[in-house]
Amino acid sequence: DAKTTQPPSMDCAEGRAANLPCNHSTISGNEYVYWYRQIHSQGPQYIIHGLKNNETNEMASLIITEDRKSSTLILPHATLRDTAVYYCIVRVGGYGGATNKLIFGTGTLLAVQP
Amino acid sequence: DGGITQSPKYLFRKEGQNVTLSCEQNLNHDAMYWYRQDPGQGLRLIYYSQIVNDFQKGDIAEGYSVSREKKESFPLTVTSAQKNPTAFYLCASKPGHNSNQPQHFGDGTRLSIL
């Protein structure tokens, strides 16, 4: 599975857009990009995922570069409740046995400031 | 509401004792997973199950055991052979192991040694 690189921490002002980068330069053609977040002492919460195209849902937008070597998670209007550790994960799609597991790194701690 | 329920939220183990962590889901998912999270680290896969009566070892299965007798239940036993069991344990599920749909997590069980 491809490895990901994320900055350890970021700050964002409340009400502004939070843009969280992720580098996955060794990603292969059938690997999806998933984003989760984890608030202290809770289970990870799924946010969004994509393969090639940009994706948007009620929580966030996912922008994947054309070469798929990096992506950005965008929280359009950050609130204090968005303070959490954000994980970017790549995973092989389809049949792959144990490679279908999610590999969580250490993520980015996003601190939303009032 | 549909979801994943882990119990208990906090658990204490005495030396030489086996303890069992409960994970129940009413999402009708075939695949279920157990992860361990240590402070400041990402998640590591202990065991996973693709379907009832089947389970496979993950990356750190030593000292743990599981069963999958019912679709909705995937209990994890931390045995006395696990010498460093203090951690945050997370259960997850998804429609099928090979599905590209995301895993959904419970709120975890925090295990400590007395």
Interface residues (C-beta under 8 A of the other chain):
Chain A: Y32 Y34 Y36 S41 Q42 G43 P44 Q45 Y46 H49 L51 Y87 G93 G94 Y95 G96 A98 N100 K101 L102 I103 F104 G105 T106 G107
Chain B: I4 Q6 Y33 Y35 G40 Q41 G42 L43 R44 L45 Y48 Q56 G58 F88 L90 A92 H97 N98 N100 P102 Q103 H104 F105 G106 D107 G108 R110
